[in-house]
Amino acid sequence: MELRKCLILLATVSALILSAASVSAQTTVSGTVALDGGIGDITQATVQADGQGTPTTHPNANGYYTLTNVEIGLRRLTASLEGFVTDTLHVFLTEGGYSEADMSLRRDNPPAPLNLTGTILWSFRLDSLHWDVSPDLLVDGYKLYRKQHSADVFILRQAIWGRDNNTTMDDLDAEGDWDYAVTAVDTNMSRPWAESAYSNTARQIYLHLAPTNLTADGNFDSHVHLAWNAPGIPGPNYVRPPRGHGHSTLDEPRYLIYRDGTLLDSVLAASTTWDDNGLPENVPHTYEVAARYDDNESSPLSNSVTVRCNMAPGAPTNVQATPISETQMRLTWVDPALNADGTTCVDLAGVQVLRDNEVIATHILPGVQQFTDTPANPAIWHTWTVQGFDEVPNAGPGDSVRGRILVCMCEPVEYDWVDISTIGTNTGLTGGDETLGPFALGIQFPFYGNTHNRIFVCSNGWASFTDSTSTASLN
């Protein structure tokens, strides 16, 4: 029993020794927490040390705090408060503690401005920019930045002071494809001031851009139709035609149309099509278009297109083929009155005739409207096609007719006899007018509601199921 008591006492002492060894040495840390800008309650800030137990406390109203039971050694202290940037301090603690663990909480950056827009004032070479007033009441102003659209870094252009001053003008000192952005700034703190992220980007293209995608349609008798797209860069951000601002006609934005390098005409910027009338067919011309902006400056030329007006006549109508002898076929038609596109044909130069896709007659003058053909074999079928053509010449679609010339009213017919004298039934007909029968069919033959198994035959070339006496030839 005594031995057992000794063993229990020994175990208890050992446990107490091990427990004491597992508790690290601790000390005290003190200091201040200050607010740098912003609005906040310092007593709501949280000060914390890492290490065993992660002791935590809150500063007094004067910002002073004390942390107890902080594990000695290298420690990380943090101070945090909603709306402020967390501050971190690293200190090496000894058993003597540390009393100068001072930290500062800087206000968070303001929210980025919203809804930045821009309008180019072309005649003044200025860009008018506007954005929403910051909801952050501590904001003291804004900074305007600009960069080329293809660049990566914004360059500061100007500062605009006053929270409610949410508009400015920027000097367009050089042509370019510009991106603008603004930030909100709070200066009521130590530098660097609190500055928001960039706003949305406002893309402003200060370039005398050329019209794009010029096309030309010459599928007409005497004019060319031009069409183009307004200047701008395709995409959702920006497509802008030149536009006016109420100045004189001289400054009114227009498109300038060039043919073969010579200025022909100009049209208002609201129109992106133009017709060059009174042109001869099959003569090539090269066209280009430029935009003249309301600062009276012209853009470079658009892409060039080369085209010639060409419109073929439509098809002749009422094409007919009539044999006029045993060797000749007469073709007649009505000359085309319309072009292939349905407009009036005014330049029909003639008509040509094809037989089985080979030309057999050319330059039949308008108004003749007939042609006589003598095919080599008048007994076979042929297809004749009649086409109109203009002065280019452009051949229009044809209209066709199929026919042949009959040599005589009774054409010989090739045939083969089948001899049935050894397999058929001899009717006994010898000629003259006689009807014999009945002869067994060998089958039940339904005919108009009746069934028959025999038949009568006549020497005049007919057969009957019922008539055994008539001999006349009937249809």
C-alpha positions in Angstrom: 0.0 0.0 0.0 2.8 2.5 0.9 4.5 1.6 -2.4 1.4 2.3 -4.3 1.0 5.8 -2.7 4.5 6.6 -3.6 4.0 5.7 -7.2 0.8 7.9 -7.5 2.6 10.9 -5.9 5.5 10.5 -8.3 3.2 10.4 -11.4 1.4 13.6 -10.2 4.6 15.5 -9.7 5.8 14.4 -13.2 2.6 15.7 -14.8 2.9 19.0 -13.1 6.5 19.4 -14.3 5.5 18.5 -17.9 2.5 20.9 -17.8 4.7 23.8 -16.7 7.2 23.0 -19.4 4.5 23.1 -22.1 3.5 26.8 -21.3 5.7 29.2 -23.2 7.0 32.3 -21.6 4.7 35.3 -22.1 5.0 39.0 -22.0 3.1 42.3 -22.6 2.9 44.5 -25.8 1.6 48.0 -25.8 1.3 50.9 -28.3 -1.1 53.1 -30.2 -3.3 52.8 -33.2 -4.0 55.9 -35.3 -6.5 56.6 -38.2 -5.0 58.1 -41.3 -7.9 59.7 -43.2 -11.4 58.3 -43.4 -14.0 58.2 -40.7 -14.0 55.5 -38.1 -14.3 54.6 -34.4 -10.8 53.7 -33.2 -12.3 51.8 -30.3 -13.7 49.3 -32.8 -10.3 48.5 -34.2 -8.9 45.1 -33.5 -5.3 44.5 -32.4 -4.0 41.0 -32.5 -0.8 39.1 -32.0 0.0 35.7 -33.5 1.5 32.9 -31.5 0.0 30.8 -28.7 -3.5 32.0 -27.9 -3.5 34.8 -30.5 -4.3 37.4 -27.9 -6.7 40.2 -29.1 -7.7 43.6 -27.7 -9.3 47.0 -28.8 -7.7 50.4 -28.4 -9.0 53.1 -26.0 -10.5 56.3 -27.3 -7.1 57.8 -27.4 -5.8 54.9 -29.5 -3.7 53.3 -26.8 -3.8 49.5 -26.4 -2.2 46.8 -24.3 -1.9 43.1 -25.3 -1.2 40.6 -22.5 -0.1 37.0 -22.6 1.8 37.4 -25.8 4.2 34.6 -26.5 7.8 35.8 -26.5 9.9 35.5 -29.7 9.3 37.0 -33.2 5.6 38.0 -33.4 3.4 39.6 -36.0 1.0 42.3 -34.7 -2.0 43.5 -36.8 -4.4 46.3 -36.5 -7.7 46.3 -38.5 -10.9 48.2 -38.9 -13.6 48.1 -41.5 -13.1 50.7 -44.1 -9.3 50.9 -43.5 -6.3 49.1 -44.7 -4.9 46.5 -42.2 -1.5 47.5 -40.7 1.1 44.9 -39.8 4.1 45.2 -37.5 6.8 42.5 -36.8 8.6 42.7 -33.4 10.9 40.4 -31.4 9.6 40.1 -27.9 11.5 39.3 -24.8 10.4 38.7 -21.3 10.7 42.4 -20.7 7.8 43.2 -23.2 7.5 45.9 -25.8 5.8 49.3 -25.4 6.2 51.1 -28.8 4.2 48.9 -31.1 2.5 51.8 -32.8 0.4 51.2 -36.0 -1.6 53.4 -38.4 -4.8 52.5 -40.3 -5.1 54.2 -43.7 -8.6 54.6 -45.2 -9.5 52.3 -48.0 -9.4 53.7 -51.5 -12.6 55.4 -52.7 -14.8 53.5 -55.2 -14.0 54.0 -58.9 -16.1 56.7 -60.7 -18.9 55.4 -62.9 -20.4 56.1 -66.3 -17.5 58.0 -67.9 -18.5 59.4 -71.3 -16.9 61.7 -73.8 -17.9 63.9 -76.8 -15.4 65.2 -79.3 -15.9 68.9 -80.1 -14.2 68.7 -83.5 -14.2 72.4 -84.4 -12.5 73.2 -81.1 -10.2 70.1 -80.9 -11.5 69.4 -77.4 -12.9 66.4 -75.7 -15.8 67.0 -73.3 -15.8 64.3 -70.6 -18.4 63.6 -67.9 -18.9 61.0 -65.1 -21.1 60.4 -62.1 -20.3 62.3 -58.8 -18.5 59.9 -56.4 -20.8 58.7 -53.6 -17.8 58.9 -51.2 -18.3 62.1 -49.3 -14.5 62.3 -48.4 -13.5 62.5 -52.0 -11.7 65.8 -52.8 -11.5 65.5 -56.5 -10.6 63.4 -59.5 -7.7 62.7 -61.8 -8.1 62.3 -65.6 -5.9 59.8 -67.5 -5.4 59.1 -71.2 -3.6 56.6 -73.3 -3.5 55.4 -76.9 -6.0 52.5 -77.3 -3.2 50.1 -78.2 -1.0 51.2 -75.2 -0.9 49.6 -71.8 -0.2 52.5 -69.4 -2.5 55.5 -68.7 -0.8 59.0 -68.5 -2.1 61.6 -66.1 -3.7 64.5 -68.0 -5.1 66.7 -65.2 -6.6 66.9 -61.7 -10.1 68.2 -61.2 -10.7 69.4 -57.6 -14.1 69.3 -55.9 -16.2 66.3 -55.4 -19.1 67.7 -57.4 -16.8 68.8 -60.3 -17.6 65.8 -62.5 -16.9 67.2 -65.9 -13.9 68.6 -67.8 -12.4 69.4 -71.2 -9.3 67.8 -72.5 -7.2 69.3 -75.3 -7.0 67.0 -78.2 -3.4 68.0 -79.0 -2.8 65.1 -81.3 -4.9 62.8 -83.5 -5.3 59.3 -82.0 -7.5 56.5 -81.0 -7.7 57.5 -77.3 -8.9 55.8 -74.1 -9.8 58.0 -71.2 -10.4 57.0 -67.5 -10.8 58.9 -64.3 -10.1 58.1 -60.6 -11.5 59.6 -57.4 -9.0 61.0 -54.8 -9.1 61.7 -51.1 -6.3 64.1 -50.0 -7.2 64.3 -46.3 -4.4 62.0 -45.2 -0.7 61.5 -45.5 0.8 60.8 -48.9 0.3 58.9 -51.0 -3.4 60.0 -51.1 -6.1 57.5 -51.4 -7.0 57.0 -55.0 -9.6 54.7 -56.5 -9.2 52.3 -59.4 -9.8 53.5 -62.9 -13.3 54.2 -64.0 -14.7 52.5 -67.2 -12.9 53.5 -70.3 -14.3 56.0 -72.7 -12.9 55.4 -76.2 -12.6 58.7 -78.2 -11.3 58.5 -81.7 -9.9 61.8 -82.8 -8.9 60.8 -86.3 -10.1 62.0 -89.7 -11.0 58.5 -90.6 -11.7 57.5 -94.1 -15.0 55.9 -95.2 -14.7 52.1 -95.4 -15.9 49.2 -97.5 -16.5 51.2 -100.7 -18.4 49.0 -103.3 -19.5 49.7 -106.8 -22.3 48.1 -108.8 -22.0 48.5 -112.6 -24.8 46.2 -113.5 -26.7 48.9 -115.4 -26.8 50.3 -118.9 -25.4 53.8 -118.2 -24.5 54.4 -114.6 -22.5 53.0 -111.6 -23.9 52.8 -108.1 -21.5 53.5 -105.2 -22.1 52.6 -101.6 -19.8 52.8 -98.5 -19.7 52.6 -94.7 -19.3 55.6 -92.5 -15.9 56.2 -91.0 -15.2 54.4 -87.7 -13.8 51.3 -86.2 -16.2 48.3 -86.3 -17.3 47.1 -83.0 -19.6 47.9 -80.1 -17.5 50.9 -78.8 -17.6 53.3 -81.6 -18.8 53.8 -85.2 -19.1 57.5 -85.9 -19.8 59.3 -89.2 -18.6 62.9 -89.5 -21.2 65.2 -87.9 -21.8 68.9 -87.9 -22.1 71.4 -85.1 -24.3 74.1 -86.7 -21.6 76.1 -88.4 -21.6 77.4 -92.0 -22.1 75.3 -95.1 -18.3 75.3 -95.6 -17.9 73.4 -92.4 -20.8 71.0 -93.1 -19.5 67.4 -93.1 -19.7 65.7 -96.5 -18.4 62.8 -98.5 -16.2 63.6 -101.4 -16.5 61.3 -104.5 -13.6 60.8 -106.8 -13.5 59.1 -110.2 -10.2 58.3 -111.8 -8.5 60.7 -109.3 -10.8 63.7 -110.1 -13.3 65.1 -107.6 -16.8 64.6 -109.1 -19.2 65.5 -106.4 -20.0 65.6 -102.7 -22.9 64.5 -100.7 -24.1 65.2 -97.1 -22.8 62.9 -94.4 -26.3 61.5 -94.0 -26.0 59.7 -97.3 -23.6 56.8 -98.0 -24.6 56.1 -101.6 -24.2 57.9 -104.9 -24.9 57.2 -108.6 -22.5 58.2 -111.4 -24.9 58.6 -114.4 -24.5 59.0 -118.1 -21.6 56.6 -118.6 -20.8 54.5 -121.7 -20.9 50.8 -121.2 -17.7 48.7 -120.9 -15.4 51.6 -120.0 -13.6 51.0 -116.7 -13.4 53.7 -114.0 -11.8 53.8 -110.6 -13.7 55.3 -107.6 -12.6 56.5 -104.2 -14.5 58.4 -101.4 -13.1 60.7 -98.7 -14.9 62.3 -95.6 -14.6 66.0 -95.1 -15.2 66.7 -91.4 -16.8 69.7 -89.7 -13.4 71.2 -89.0 -13.0 71.4 -92.8 -10.3 68.7 -92.8 -10.6 65.8 -95.2 -9.8 62.2 -94.4 -7.5 59.9 -96.4 -9.2 58.2 -99.3 -11.2 55.0 -98.9 -10.3 51.8 -100.6 -10.6 52.1 -104.4 -12.8 50.1 -106.6 -12.7 49.7 -110.4 -15.9 49.0 -112.3 -17.6 49.4 -115.6 -21.3 49.6 -116.3 -22.6 46.6 -118.2 -26.2 45.4 -118.5 -27.2 42.7 -120.9 -30.6 42.8 -122.7 -33.3 40.5 -121.4 -34.6 37.5 -123.3 -36.6 37.7 -126.5 -40.2 36.6 -126.1 -42.7 34.5 -128.1 -40.0 32.5 -129.9 -41.7 30.1 -132.4 -40.4 27.6 -135.0 -42.6 26.9 -138.1 -41.6 24.5 -141.0 -41.9 26.3 -144.3 -40.7 23.5 -146.6 -39.3 20.0 -146.3 -35.9 21.4 -145.5 -36.4 24.8 -143.9 -37.6 26.1 -140.5 -38.6 29.7 -139.9 -38.0 31.2 -136.5 -39.8 34.2 -135.3 -39.6 36.2 -132.0 -40.3 39.5 -130.4 -37.1 41.5 -129.7 -36.3 42.1 -125.9 -37.9 45.3 -124.6 -36.4 45.0 -121.1 -32.9 44.5 -119.7 -32.0 41.4 -117.7 -32.8 43.4 -114.5 -36.3 44.4 -115.7 -35.4 48.0 -116.7 -36.1 49.3 -120.2 -33.7 48.1 -122.8 -32.4 51.1 -124.8 -29.3 49.7 -126.4 -30.3 46.5 -128.2 -27.7 46.1 -130.9 -28.9 42.8 -132.5 -30.0 39.2 -132.1 -28.2 35.9 -132.6 -29.6 32.5 -133.2 -28.2 29.2 -131.9 -29.1 25.7 -133.0 -28.3 23.0 -130.4 -26.0 25.5 -128.6 -24.0 26.4 -131.7 -24.3 29.9 -133.2 -25.8 29.8 -136.7 -26.7 33.5 -137.2 -25.2 36.7 -135.7 -26.0 40.4 -136.0 -29.6 40.1 -136.9 -30.7 43.7 -136.6 -33.4 44.9 -134.2 -36.8 44.8 -135.8 -36.1 41.9 -138.2 -37.4 39.4 -135.7 -37.2 36.3 -137.9 -34.6 33.9 -139.4 -34.9 30.9 -141.7 -32.7 27.9 -140.9 -31.8 25.0 -143.2 -30.6 22.2 -141.0 -28.5 19.4 -142.5 -31.0 16.7 -141.3 -34.5 18.2 -141.3 -36.0 15.0 -140.0 -34.4 15.1 -136.5 -35.3 17.3 -133.5 -33.4 20.5 -132.9 -33.4 23.2 -130.2 -33.2 26.8 -131.4 -32.3 29.6 -129.0 -32.6 33.3 -129.7 -30.5 35.9 -127.7 -30.3 39.6 -127.7 -27.0 41.5 -127.3 -25.9 45.2 -126.8 -23.1 47.3 -128.1 -20.5 45.9 -125.7 -21.5 43.2 -126.7 -23.2 41.7 -123.6 -25.3 38.7 -124.6 -28.5 38.4 -122.6 -30.4 35.2 -121.6 -32.0 33.3 -124.4 -35.4 31.9 -125.1 -35.6 28.5 -126.8 -38.0 26.4 -128.9 -37.7 22.8 -129.9 -38.9 21.3 -133.2 -38.2 19.4 -136.4 -39.1 19.5 -140.1 -41.4 16.6 -141.3 -40.2 15.1 -144.7 -43.8 13.9 -145.6 -47.1 13.3 -144.0 -46.6 9.5 -144.0 -43.2 8.7 -142.7 -41.9 5.2 -143.0 -42.1 3.2 -139.8 -39.7 0.5 -139.0 -41.2 -2.7 -137.5 -40.7 -6.4 -136.9 -43.3 -9.2 -137.5 -43.6 -11.9 -134.9 -44.6 -15.3 -136.6 -47.3 -17.0 -134.4 -48.4 -19.6 -137.0 -47.1 -22.4 -134.9 -48.3 -21.2 -131.5 -51.5 -19.3 -132.2 -55.1 -20.3 -132.9 -56.1 -20.3 -136.6 -59.3 -18.1 -136.9 -60.1 -19.4 -140.3 -60.4 -15.8 -141.7 -59.6 -15.8 -145.4 -60.4 -12.2 -146.3 -63.4 -10.2 -147.4 -66.1 -9.2 -144.9 -66.5 -11.9 -142.3 -66.7 -12.3 -138.6 -65.9 -15.7 -137.0 -65.9 -17.1 -133.5 -66.3 -17.5 -130.7 -62.7 -18.4 -129.8 -61.8 -19.4 -126.2 -59.6 -16.8 -124.4 -58.3 -19.3 -121.9 -58.9 -16.8 -119.1 -61.7 -15.0 -117.3 -61.4 -11.4 -118.6 -63.3 -8.7 -116.7 -64.5 -5.9 -118.9 -66.8 -3.0 -117.8 -68.6 -5.1 -115.1 -68.8 -8.3 -117.1 -66.5 -11.3 -117.3 -65.7 -12.9 -120.6 -63.9 -16.1 -121.6 -64.4 -16.0 -125.4 -64.1 -13.5 -128.3 -65.3 -12.9 -131.9 -62.8 -11.5 -134.6 -63.6 -9.7 -137.8 -61.6 -9.6 -141.0 -61.9 -5.8 -141.0 -59.6 -5.5 -138.0 -61.7 -5.6 -134.9 -62.7 -8.0 -132.1 -65.8 -8.2 -129.9 -66.9 -10.2 -126.9 -70.5 -10.1 -128.0 -70.9 -9.1 -131.7 -70.9 -12.2 -134.0 -72.6 -10.8 -137.0 -71.3 -7.3 -137.9 -68.6 -7.0 -140.5 -68.3 -3.2 -140.9 -65.0 -1.4 -139.9 -65.8 0.7 -136.8 -63.8 3.0 -134.5 
